[in-house]
Amino acid sequence: FSAHNVYRTLIPYPEHRIPIQFQHSPQLILPLVPLFYMAYLSRRPDTFVQRLMLLPVVVCLAFGTYFRFTYSEPELNFYNLGQGVLAQLITSKAIDFAWRRDGMLKVGEMKPGVLRKSRPSVHDLHYGNANGDASSSQYQELSAYTASPKHQLLPPWLYDTLEVMLAARGLGWQFGVGVHVPKERRPLERHAFIRATVISIIKNYVMLDASVSFIRLVPEVGSPQGGTIFRPYLPIPQRYILSTAINLATGACLVAGFEMTYGFITIFALTVLSSTPEMWPPIMDDPWRPDSLHIFWAKRWHQALRETFFVYGGFLGKWLAGNMGMLFGTFIGSGLYHELSAYALGKGFDWDVMLFFIVQAPLILLEKLWHRVTGHRVGGIYGSLWVYFCVLVTGQLLANSWYSRGLGGALIIPSAISPSRQLLIPLLRRADQVLGFGPLSVLQTSLGGGM
């Protein structure tokens, strides 16, 4: 009974996967049950052994479920990617819950739900201490973190469990100490904050729809069967202009998608869970205006998966080689997360995705070398151009891998609710017919008439 057999038991060949039907709903929900119990245990003292014993169960259930059941329609392949993402998130959360001996602690806690007598020091606020060894005389009453929430909809234990299970950036938690929190630009008055968030959701929806609709116009790239972004029939300049435009549109999709989804979650939290606006700072920090590659990845881009990448490689890298190892390990972990998720598409493992993320580490080291040699940090307009060069050039490896596997034709926004496909594109086609020349004609000409 080889390791390969175990692997294929959990992750079957694509042709052996089971098409999802409604009656499979209980199996698809099942992996969340032991994860929920691990989250509950992580907020209870003296549960280290139980959490370690649950870890292989949760991991096997996550991979064995979300890589076994599949959406068989090509247009729904995007949801197979989503299942792969869910498997990775469940696994990273389970590992995080399991390896911390004292459980998941909030800033200022010595045990789950138990605060220090004194206020946490500046050092603890910046660096955290997940393994406090203070005596029991240093404990005080249960903290406000485990008190009943103001809205009274959920019992304290359930609210506490859901909070640690859903915590992404770790705001207020020791594992999130040091994470960058973008400056809030929305008014903090409750109704004005909700109104500004709704407007942001609409703007990002329009941007997401326009970007997706552009990608779907490109032959093969925008089909469920997939195709390379480097169109072989185009001359060299047009070929790479088009691939760069597709990569830029992909970045717009990611930014708009993250911000729109986070906006919906924020509205839900404020209206249903009675959260406060201060609890929901922006997810992105103006990623279109990067200062340097280091600043881009550490601050401008979202930090929702920061702990996940640490779990998949950053912590091991730091243990092996200090800060340098953590830098490379974190990007290796990011590559593993993204490509293992994409493996659920059923079209093999693509090392180009790993390469895109791994190459970011030496590029950041080049910035540090520049600072050491010149005495000047990377920044300003030249720093922005440097970041755009690094991301738009190397990022084409990532975009090409995704679109070659059919993500460009995925059903992300149905045509019936797509402003671009219902209004903008028909309007442009009408302009082409009336004028005999227009934006779509230019695009069709540049693509060699392949639209």
C-alpha positions in Angstrom: 0.0 0.0 0.0 2.2 2.8 -1.3 2.1 6.5 -0.7 1.0 6.9 -4.2 -2.1 4.8 -3.5 -2.9 7.0 -0.5 -2.4 10.1 -2.6 -4.8 8.8 -5.3 -7.3 7.7 -2.7 -7.5 11.3 -1.5 -7.0 13.0 -4.9 -8.3 10.7 -7.7 -7.4 11.1 -11.4 -9.7 13.6 -13.1 -11.6 10.9 -15.0 -12.3 9.1 -11.7 -13.8 12.2 -9.9 -17.5 12.3 -9.1 -19.7 14.9 -10.8 -21.5 17.0 -8.2 -25.2 16.6 -7.7 -27.6 18.0 -5.1 -27.5 14.9 -3.0 -23.8 15.4 -2.4 -24.4 18.6 -0.4 -23.9 16.8 3.0 -20.5 15.4 1.9 -19.4 18.9 0.7 -20.2 20.4 4.1 -18.7 17.6 6.1 -15.0 18.9 6.2 -16.2 22.1 7.9 -17.5 20.1 10.9 -14.2 18.9 12.4 -12.6 22.2 11.5 -15.3 24.0 13.5 -14.6 21.7 16.5 -10.9 22.4 16.2 -11.6 26.1 16.2 -13.7 25.6 19.4 -10.9 23.6 21.0 -8.3 26.2 20.1 -10.2 28.6 22.4 -10.2 26.2 25.3 -7.2 25.5 27.6 -5.4 22.1 27.7 -6.7 20.9 24.3 -3.3 20.6 22.5 -3.4 16.8 22.2 -7.0 16.7 21.0 -6.2 19.3 18.3 -3.1 17.3 17.1 -5.2 14.1 16.9 -7.9 15.9 14.8 -5.4 17.4 12.4 -5.0 14.4 10.0 -8.8 13.9 10.0 -9.5 17.4 8.9 -6.7 17.4 6.2 -7.8 14.1 4.8 -11.5 15.1 4.7 -10.7 18.4 3.1 -8.6 17.0 0.3 -10.6 13.8 0.0 -13.8 15.7 -0.5 -13.0 18.8 -2.6 -10.6 16.9 -4.9 -13.0 14.0 -5.3 -16.2 15.8 -6.2 -16.1 18.0 -9.3 -18.3 20.3 -11.4 -18.3 18.5 -14.7 -19.5 21.3 -17.0 -16.6 23.3 -18.4 -18.2 26.6 -17.7 -18.3 25.7 -14.0 -14.6 24.8 -13.7 -14.1 28.0 -11.8 -16.0 26.4 -8.9 -13.6 23.5 -8.9 -10.8 26.1 -8.4 -13.0 27.5 -5.5 -13.1 24.0 -4.0 -9.3 23.7 -4.2 -9.0 27.1 -2.5 -11.4 25.9 0.3 -9.3 22.7 0.8 -6.1 24.8 1.2 -7.8 27.2 3.6 -9.2 24.4 5.7 -5.8 22.7 5.8 -3.9 25.8 6.7 -6.4 26.7 9.4 -6.3 23.2 10.9 -2.5 23.2 11.0 -2.5 26.7 12.7 -5.1 25.5 15.3 -3.1 22.3 15.9 0.5 23.4 16.4 0.0 26.3 18.9 0.2 24.6 22.2 -1.7 27.3 24.1 -4.3 27.6 21.4 -5.3 30.7 19.5 -4.8 33.7 21.7 -5.9 37.3 21.3 -3.6 40.2 22.0 -3.2 40.5 25.8 -4.3 37.0 26.6 -2.3 34.4 28.5 -4.9 31.7 28.1 -7.9 31.5 25.7 -10.3 34.1 27.1 -8.1 35.1 30.1 -6.3 38.4 30.1 -3.1 39.5 31.8 -3.6 41.7 34.9 -1.5 44.4 33.3 -1.9 45.9 29.9 0.2 44.2 27.2 3.6 45.8 26.6 4.5 47.6 23.4 6.7 44.6 22.6 3.8 42.2 22.9 1.6 44.4 20.8 4.1 44.5 18.0 5.5 40.9 18.2 3.0 38.9 20.2 3.7 36.0 22.5 1.8 32.8 21.7 3.6 30.8 24.4 3.3 32.9 27.5 4.6 31.1 30.6 3.3 33.3 33.4 2.0 31.7 36.5 -1.7 31.5 37.3 -1.4 34.5 39.7 -1.1 36.7 36.5 -4.5 35.7 35.2 -7.6 37.7 35.7 -11.3 37.2 34.9 -12.5 36.1 31.5 -11.9 38.9 29.0 -14.5 40.8 27.1 -13.5 38.8 24.0 -15.6 35.9 25.4 -18.4 38.0 26.7 -21.8 37.8 25.0 -21.8 39.9 21.8 -23.9 43.0 22.0 -26.4 41.7 19.4 -27.2 38.6 21.5 -27.9 36.6 18.4 -25.2 34.0 19.2 -24.0 32.5 22.5 -20.5 33.6 23.5 -18.9 30.2 22.8 -20.3 30.1 19.2 -19.4 33.7 18.5 -15.8 33.0 19.8 -15.5 29.9 17.7 -16.7 31.5 14.5 -14.5 34.5 15.1 -11.3 32.5 15.3 -12.4 30.2 12.4 -13.1 33.1 10.1 -10.2 35.4 11.2 -8.1 36.0 8.1 -5.7 38.9 8.8 -5.7 38.2 12.5 -6.7 41.7 13.6 -6.7 41.6 17.4 -5.1 38.1 17.5 -1.6 37.3 18.4 -1.0 35.6 15.1 -1.9 38.8 13.3 0.4 41.1 15.3 2.4 43.2 12.9 0.1 42.9 9.9 -0.4 46.1 7.9 -3.8 47.7 8.3 -4.7 50.1 5.5 -5.9 53.6 6.5 -9.6 54.0 6.6 -10.9 56.5 4.0 -14.6 55.9 4.6 -16.6 57.9 7.3 -16.9 55.9 10.5 -20.4 56.9 11.2 -22.4 53.7 10.8 -24.9 54.6 8.1 -22.4 56.7 6.1 -19.9 53.8 6.3 -22.5 51.3 5.0 -23.4 53.7 2.2 -19.8 54.1 1.2 -19.3 50.4 1.3 -22.3 49.7 -1.0 -21.0 52.3 -3.5 -17.6 50.6 -3.4 -19.3 47.2 -4.1 -21.0 48.6 -7.1 -17.8 50.2 -8.5 -15.9 47.0 -8.1 -18.7 44.9 -9.6 -18.5 47.1 -12.7 -14.7 46.8 -12.9 -14.8 43.0 -12.4 -17.5 42.6 -15.1 -15.7 44.8 -17.6 -12.4 43.0 -17.0 -14.0 39.5 -17.3 -15.9 40.6 -20.4 -12.7 41.8 -22.1 -10.9 38.5 -21.4 -13.8 36.5 -22.8 -13.5 38.4 -26.1 -10.1 36.9 -26.8 -10.3 33.7 -28.8 -9.6 30.5 -26.9 -8.4 32.5 -23.9 -12.0 33.3 -23.1 -13.3 29.8 -23.7 -13.9 27.0 -21.2 -11.4 24.9 -23.2 -8.7 27.4 -22.6 -5.8 28.7 -24.6 -2.5 30.5 -24.2 -2.4 34.3 -23.8 0.6 34.4 -26.2 -1.3 34.2 -29.4 1.1 32.4 -31.9 -0.5 33.9 -35.0 0.2 37.5 -33.9 3.5 39.4 -34.7 5.8 39.7 -31.7 4.8 43.3 -30.6 1.1 42.7 -30.8 1.5 39.2 -29.1 3.1 40.6 -26.0 0.9 43.8 -25.9 -2.1 41.5 -25.9 -0.7 39.2 -23.2 0.2 42.2 -21.1 -3.3 43.6 -21.5 -4.8 40.3 -20.4 -2.5 40.1 -17.4 -3.5 43.7 -16.5 -7.2 42.8 -16.8 -6.5 39.7 -14.6 -5.1 42.0 -11.9 -8.1 44.2 -12.2 -10.3 41.1 -11.7 -8.4 40.1 -8.6 -8.5 43.5 -7.0 -12.2 44.1 -7.8 -13.2 40.6 -6.8 -11.4 40.8 -3.4 -12.8 44.2 -2.6 -16.3 43.4 -3.8 -16.4 40.1 -1.8 -15.0 41.8 1.3 -17.6 44.6 0.9 -20.4 42.1 1.0 -18.9 40.4 4.1 -18.6 43.9 5.7 -22.2 44.7 5.1 -23.3 41.4 6.5 -21.2 41.9 9.6 -22.5 45.4 10.2 -26.1 44.6 9.6 -26.5 41.1 11.0 -23.7 40.7 13.5 -23.8 44.3 14.8 -20.0 44.8 14.1 -18.6 48.3 14.2 -17.1 50.1 11.2 -13.7 50.2 13.0 -13.6 46.3 12.9 -13.7 46.3 9.1 -10.7 48.3 7.7 -10.0 48.2 4.0 -8.7 44.9 2.6 -6.4 46.5 0.0 -4.2 49.6 0.4 -4.3 51.2 -3.1 -2.5 48.4 -5.0 -2.4 50.4 -8.2 0.0 52.9 -6.6 2.9 50.7 -5.4 6.1 52.2 -4.0 8.4 49.1 -4.2 7.9 45.4 -4.6 8.4 44.9 -0.9 5.8 47.5 -0.1 3.5 46.1 -2.7 3.4 42.5 -1.3 3.7 43.5 2.4 1.2 46.4 2.4 -0.5 47.3 -0.8 -1.8 43.8 -1.7 -4.3 42.2 0.6 -3.0 40.4 3.7 -5.9 38.0 4.1 -3.7 34.9 3.3 -0.6 36.1 5.2 -0.9 33.4 7.9 -1.8 30.7 5.3 1.5 31.4 3.4 3.4 31.3 6.7 1.9 27.9 7.5 2.7 26.5 4.1 6.3 27.6 4.0 7.2 30.8 5.9 7.5 29.2 9.4 9.5 26.3 8.1 11.7 28.6 6.1 12.4 30.8 9.2 13.3 27.7 11.3 15.7 26.6 8.6 17.3 29.9 7.6 16.1 32.8 9.6 14.6 35.8 7.9 16.0 34.9 4.5 14.4 31.5 4.8 11.1 33.1 5.9 11.1 35.3 2.8 11.6 32.4 0.4 9.4 30.1 2.4 6.5 32.5 2.4 6.6 32.9 -1.4 7.0 29.1 -1.9 4.0 28.6 0.4 2.1 31.1 -1.7 3.0 29.2 -4.9 2.0 25.9 -3.3 -1.3 27.4 -2.1 -2.2 28.8 -5.6 -1.1 25.8 -7.6 -2.6 23.1 -5.3 -5.8 25.0 -5.5 -5.6 25.1 -9.4 -4.8 21.4 -9.4 -8.6 20.9 -8.7 -9.2 22.0 -12.3 -8.1 18.6 -13.3 -5.5 19.6 -15.8 -2.3 18.8 -14.0 0.4 20.6 -12.0 2.0 23.7 -13.6 5.4 24.7 -12.2 5.0 28.1 -13.9 2.8 29.2 -11.1 5.4 28.2 -8.5 8.0 30.1 -10.5 6.0 33.3 -10.5 5.8 33.4 -6.7 9.3 32.1 -6.0 10.9 34.7 -8.3 9.4 37.5 -6.2 11.8 36.7 -3.3 15.1 37.4 -5.2 13.5 40.5 -6.8 12.8 41.9 -3.3 16.4 41.0 -2.4 17.5 43.1 -5.3 15.7 46.1 -3.8 17.5 45.5 -0.5 20.8 45.3 -2.5 20.0 48.5 -4.3 19.4 50.3 -0.9 22.7 48.9 0.5 24.7 50.0 -2.6 23.2 53.4 -3.3 21.9 54.4 0.1 18.4 55.1 -1.4 15.3 53.0 -1.1 13.3 51.9 -4.1 10.4 54.3 -4.4 8.8 57.2 -6.3 7.9 56.9 -10.0 10.8 54.6 -10.8 9.8 52.3 -7.9 6.3 52.2 -9.3 7.6 51.4 -12.8 9.8 48.7 -11.3 6.9 47.0 -9.6 4.7 47.2 -12.7 7.5 45.6 -14.7 8.0 42.8 -12.1 4.3 42.0 -11.8 3.2 42.6 -15.4 6.1 40.6 -16.9 6.5 37.7 -14.4 2.7 37.7 -13.7 2.1 36.5 -17.3 3.3 33.1 -16.2 0.5 32.9 -13.7 -2.2 34.3 -16.1 -1.1 32.0 -18.9 -1.3 29.0 -16.7 -4.8 29.9 -15.5 -6.2 30.7 -19.0 -4.6 27.7 -20.6 -6.7 25.6 -18.2 -10.0 27.3 -19.1 -10.5 29.9 -16.4 -11.1 32.6 -19.0 -14.4 31.0 -20.0 -15.6 30.3 -16.4 -19.0 31.5 -15.4 -18.1 34.2 -12.9 -20.8 36.8 -13.8 -23.8 35.4 -15.7 -24.5 37.2 -18.9 -28.0 38.2 -17.7 -26.5 40.4 -15.0 -23.5 41.6 -16.9 -23.6 45.4 -17.7 -20.8 45.0 -20.2 -22.4 42.1 -22.1 -25.9 43.5 -21.9 -25.1 47.1 -22.6 -21.5 48.1 -23.4 -20.5 45.4 -26.0 -23.8 45.6 -27.9 -23.4 49.3 -28.0 -19.9 49.1 -29.4 -21.0 46.5 -32.0 -23.8 48.9 -33.1 -21.2 51.7 -33.3 -19.0 49.4 -35.5 -22.0 48.8 -37.8 -22.9 52.4 -38.1 -19.4 53.9 -38.4 -17.8 50.9 -40.1 -15.0 51.2 -37.6 -14.8 51.2 -33.8 -13.1 49.7 -30.7 -14.3 46.2 -31.4 -13.0 46.5 -35.0 -9.6 47.6 -33.7 -9.5 44.6 -31.3 -10.6 42.2 -34.0 -8.0 43.5 -36.4 -5.3 43.3 -33.7 -6.3 39.7 -33.1 -6.1 38.8 -36.7 -9.8 38.7 -37.2 -10.1 35.9 -34.6 -13.1 37.3 -32.6 
